[in-house]
Amino acid sequence: MTDTLDLTRLGGPVSPRASALRPLSPAEVRITGGFWREKQELNASAILDHCLTWMERIGWIGNFDRAAAGTVAEHHEGIEFVDSEVYKLLEAMAWEIGRAGDTGLDAVYRGLVERVAAAQEPDGYLHTSFGRAGQRPRFSDLEWGHELYCFGHLFQAAVARIRTGYDDTIVEVAQRLADHVYREFGPEGRDELCGHPEIETALVELGRALREPRYVELARLFVERRGRRRLKTTLFQGSEYFLDDQPVRSADVLRGHAVRAMYLAAGATDVAAEFGDDELLDALRRQWENTVARRTYLTGGIGSHHQNEEFGSDLELPADRAYAETCAAIGSVMFSWRLLLQTGEAKYADLIERTLLNAVLVSPREDGRAFYYANTLHQRFAGSVPDEDEISERAESSMRAPWFEVSCCPTNVARTLASVGSYIATATPDGVQLHQFADAEISTVVASGALRLRVESGGYPFAGSLSVEVESEGEAEVAIRIPGWARGARILFDGTEVAVADGYARVRNRFAPGSRIDVELPLEARLTHPDPRIDALRGTVAVELGPLVLCVESTDLPAGVDVGRVRIDTDAPLQTTDDGASVRLQIAPQRESSWPYGDHPVAEAGTEITARLIPYHRWANRGPSTMRVFLPVAEGGAG
Amino acid sequence: MTDTLDLTRLGGPVSPRASALRPLSPAEVRITGGFWREKQELNASAILDHCLTWMERIGWIGNFDRAAAGTVAEHHEGIEFVDSEVYKLLEAMAWEIGRAGDTGLDAVYRGLVERVAAAQEPDGYLHTSFGRAGQRPRFSDLEWGHELYCFGHLFQAAVARIRTGYDDTIVEVAQRLADHVYREFGPEGRDELCGHPEIETALVELGRALREPRYVELARLFVERRGRRRLKTTLFQGSEYFLDDQPVRSADVLRGHAVRAMYLAAGATDVAAEFGDDELLDALRRQWENTVARRTYLTGGIGSHHQNEEFGSDLELPADRAYAETCAAIGSVMFSWRLLLQTGEAKYADLIERTLLNAVLVSPREDGRAFYYANTLHQRFAGSVPDEDEISERAESSMRAPWFEVSCCPTNVARTLASVGSYIATATPDGVQLHQFADAEISTVVASGALRLRVESGGYPFAGSLSVEVESEGEAEVAIRIPGWARGARILFDGTEVAVADGYARVRNRFAPGSRIDVELPLEARLTHPDPRIDALRGTVAVELGPLVLCVESTDLPAGVDVGRVRIDTDAPLQTTDDGASVRLQIAPQRESSWPYGDHPVAEAGTEITARLIPYHRWANRGPSTMRVFLPVAEGGAG
């Protein structure tokens, strides 16, 4: 269906050769205001600069200079995959330049690209940690070296540049490197693969963008090589950790290291799309379904083991030990987006929204200069404020840290926010599908001609009155996703109520400029009950407001009360507020015991208060605190 | 008080210079039958042979031969601390020979000692992984090399030999090695310490046994050197992991790696006892109390993070992610025993019993030829039977494994079972204190002369009728621990009821041979309610029988029902059975959902059955199964 379009220029980060829905390019969809615009402006004004400043300061960018100068073997800063952080920043900058035009960033961008390019070796290889005298040989540690992983991020950076209308140095660098990788790992090369997936999705997209089938074929080889248990395991990391325990096409659920799992699933979906491999696509849909049904937190976060940053087993979803790495959530958005494009099914867009608004957005601090790596759903102890000038050694801290020894999350947030417009809408020859709600202008071409829409999100996600105005004339279908939680939503077109089918309200019409669809989503706080099979959440409920997961933060409780003493009175009505909810809580008495098991249940009757719940993604912006998403139900309530 | 006794020969694994209670030597207390005798015989007949056979087969013992032959640098088997497994086996053999006399084991033991001794270098150093050309230099990796840790286990093996009446090769080897360590790390040596505590407690005891104050002083130095944050941390292991985050004497709770924490605490208690350091002892008592109050599983197991084998934070005690390493439980017994000797307080003996019967005894399989390393309290999925000929890579498996890449637990179980008689009783000038119940003969000397007791444990821990018969004549006090759970216990002497004070029933009398104290412990199944502050256990109860934690195993449920569907009807009476309990359970319907969070609580009314609960330590002896200790309470029940 999209064969007649120039895929090298269209689409955001991903643009399949064939798909049910066609992604829109940055030129076709623009976020003009509201919630997401604020996030993109935070990214532009703070996060990009923060990442750049840190990586200059601690020498991660300098690695490239030293590589060009021939001194990097003696002096390399950071772990062996820090190149990838520079590439993700480049990707983020490219999307941002494409979004906002050149506001001075382009010169910074080009300068950075030149420094990266200068480190490329004559045969195309480009990595600051391997291959020189005094360094480990190239490709000598595929399990842990992350070389191909880093290359993948370089390719994605190049794709971002192409898709925002440029064809300059980064593209040449990527092409030379991809040719090198093809020679080394292609059909005539070594039958091996990288411990950390990422290059798969990147190669497919680079191949699409450069019309180079060899890259796509190489991606297919990397996907098919997985599951043969050839990657060397260690005492603590088995084949499952690497997703090397079984072939992608035969697995039933995602498992192992959550980021690796999601990046691989995204790349495998790209391969399935490119080759029309329905068996593979079905396997990936099945894995998505089982992962969502059994291994996903309410926030959309994934990964319940800190050990190995892994998925837990089915329904093992402890709030307090949620690892829920920011990058895994971003990988989940990537995977869901690809399945949405392939299938057109609303459930994928539902999960994207949940994950972006909760599991991803919780990472950056309000000022964009500190980040969560792991995203717990229950903070038991108020921590301390990290030093703004110090790298955090550990991924797990009670407050956001400015930077990490392994700092994959900040740059991943940056590239996601810069390209979040990609996830707003898609097109088919019939019309446009609106998947995410933002003030936006959409302007594309469908079978009947130009189709222009103006979306007003009306304060969403904190309010539920939205409208879509058609500014062009002609026959088309406008499909608007009605989220799964929005039972009782009302959609009106021309005074007539529009039905919701399969998650979308579809208005097919010969539109005239000014035609307007009004959407009223019931944005009221609601109780959410965990499945009783989730042992760790027994006897608790969460409160959600539209697509937002809410939480109680000790900052909003009486002084000296932490969230461990909170019980929710589920019989009292929930009050929806401007930016959250207000609930009736009982505060259990403070207690101690010498042995935490006893012959009798402990009576917990305590004082009652009315307390504020805030969006989960906003917590820990007001100093050290404790926090919980799932609230124990007070005695007598319905858990 | 014990200054007049020959400490080199008295006591079991530990014999303090000064203490409230004096430990008895293997010559003074003998287990004659019953539950613990069976375990000791299993150890003698299977576990010792199993460990020896495995370590011969996989070359861990051969490392010593190759060290003696000068070839070990080219060919070393196993990770760098496998020497310690051979030493723990030697310790176990020594205790077993002391317990049962020479049944042929002594020749095997001596042969093994000769092979170890042959590997000792002229300056006393003895380690198969370090110091030779082609190996890393001695003491070049104190954080991870485990050299001093291994030495500690060699010293403990020597102590076992001394305390069972021998003075032969292992003692000479240990002395030469300890002198070497003193030269290297003593007051004139390097101001450093080992990443893994163990040498501290070993040095104190070797010093006591050999009357060598330098060793005791070195142990003190090692304890005092901890907490200065000098051990190099890594991305994943911070100072807390190593217990190097704060000085032992200023910490409030145990933390970090659970085994390291317990071994250090044991050694620090020894140091406190040796130097009369009450500040240090008070700190350790405080740490014990807070750890028991907030960081201990119902089984006595400790360590709720798989990540780093660490303690979790306070009250973070998820049943399904209980790491509860066997060695940590053994370390806990070591720590509690030392505090019991110092204070005479029953709570330490209570925890020893709980920990031995549940967290330690769950490790060995019924046949003594497979072991748990980590001991979950909730197995969600039935695993597969491990290959009896294969080393398990991972510590975490659903069934016991015959051996591990890091195989600290089997030999630790072996030395603990061989020396378990040490924990039965103690003496003071006034009399004897019976702390653990076993059919036993106790024969010691108190101020008034010889005191001989015969204990009949009458099927304990499955039945509660015990008796202590005094076989000697004279004034003495016999104190019998009455466990904390045994409310309503009746103790009769001469037809008179004996009161329980501070956890002991004390009978002071001028005994005549045949005097008999009868103890009736109320051994009935009872519900145990977790503290509501333990989030992971909300809405559940456990069932205990005397000192035994019970569990439900899927093997005892209708076919096809796993423990995830079980709810306990807490209104129905518990039935005590011969070896556990029988309870009324509801079986919730099997269910699936595409998203495990919903708008309404799930109704779970299901079929009712009567099901058997078995002792936790016996689970997984009948093939793959699921298991849980904490049972969700059926709706309407008191959770």
Boltz contact constraints between the chains, C-beta under 6 A:
constraints:
  - contact:
      token1: [A, 235]
      token2: [B, 405]
      max_distance: 6.0
  - contact:
      token1: [A, 293]
      token2: [B, 594]
      max_distance: 6.0
  - contact:
      token1: [A, 298]
      token2: [B, 597]
      max_distance: 6.0
  - contact:
      token1: [A, 306]
      token2: [B, 307]
      max_distance: 6.0
  - contact:
      token1: [A, 307]
      token2: [B, 306]
      max_distance: 6.0
  - contact:
      token1: [A, 307]
      token2: [B, 307]
      max_distance: 6.0
  - contact:
      token1: [A, 313]
      token2: [B, 380]
      max_distance: 6.0
  - contact:
      token1: [A, 318]
      token2: [B, 318]
      max_distance: 6.0
  - contact:
      token1: [A, 380]
      token2: [B, 313]
      max_distance: 6.0
  - contact:
      token1: [A, 405]
      token2: [B, 235]
      max_distance: 6.0
  - contact:
      token1: [A, 528]
      token2: [B, 597]
      max_distance: 6.0
  - contact:
      token1: [A, 529]
      token2: [B, 598]
      max_distance: 6.0
  - contact:
      token1: [A, 529]
      token2: [B, 601]
      max_distance: 6.0
  - contact:
      token1: [A, 530]
      token2: [B, 597]
      max_distance: 6.0
  - contact:
      token1: [A, 531]
      token2: [B, 596]
      max_distance: 6.0
  - contact:
      token1: [A, 532]
      token2: [B, 602]
      max_distance: 6.0
  - contact:
      token1: [A, 532]
      token2: [B, 604]
      max_distance: 6.0
  - contact:
      token1: [A, 533]
      token2: [B, 564]
      max_distance: 6.0
  - contact:
      token1: [A, 534]
      token2: [B, 596]
      max_distance: 6.0
  - contact:
      token1: [A, 536]
      token2: [B, 536]
      max_distance: 6.0
  - contact:
      token1: [A, 538]
      token2: [B, 538]
      max_distance: 6.0
  - contact:
      token1: [A, 538]
      token2: [B, 539]
      max_distance: 6.0
  - contact:
      token1: [A, 539]
      token2: [B, 538]
      max_distance: 6.0
  - contact:
      token1: [A, 539]
      token2: [B, 539]
      max_distance: 6.0
  - contact:
      token1: [A, 564]
      token2: [B, 533]
      max_distance: 6.0
  - contact:
      token1: [A, 594]
      token2: [B, 293]
      max_distance: 6.0
  - contact:
      token1: [A, 596]
      token2: [B, 531]
      max_distance: 6.0
  - contact:
      token1: [A, 596]
      token2: [B, 534]
      max_distance: 6.0
  - contact:
      token1: [A, 597]
      token2: [B, 298]
      max_distance: 6.0
  - contact:
      token1: [A, 597]
      token2: [B, 528]
      max_distance: 6.0
  - contact:
      token1: [A, 597]
      token2: [B, 530]
      max_distance: 6.0
  - contact:
      token1: [A, 598]
      token2: [B, 529]
      max_distance: 6.0
  - contact:
      token1: [A, 601]
      token2: [B, 529]
      max_distance: 6.0
  - contact:
      token1: [A, 601]
      token2: [B, 638]
      max_distance: 6.0
  - contact:
      token1: [A, 602]
      token2: [B, 532]
      max_distance: 6.0
  - contact:
      token1: [A, 604]
      token2: [B, 532]
      max_distance: 6.0
  - contact:
      token1: [A, 638]
      token2: [B, 601]
      max_distance: 6.0
